[in-house]
Amino acid sequence: MIPVLTVIGIQLGQLMAGSIILESVFSLPGIGRLALGAITARDLPVVQGVGLFVASVIVMINVAVDILYGVLDPRIRHE
């Protein structure tokens, strides 16, 4: 289960990063479209906020995966 969990964690991070392309292609409202609109309008605080939000979500996903490692395999306990 550990390799499967690792791949799921990586894919969730890529899914978050790929939302910018997906939302621009299909004209969906969301954080990706907000980021592209802010980039074209040169609204730097919004671009920084979106970047911080996406980075925070990816870090939280990685922390959740690390915690689940310990739950799935008792040999991998964080002390």
Buried (B, 14 or more C-beta within 10 A) or exposed (E): EEEEBEEEBBEBBEEBBEBBEEBBEEEEEEBBBBBBBBBEEEBEEBBEBBEEBBEEBBEEBBEEBEEBBEEEEEEEEEE
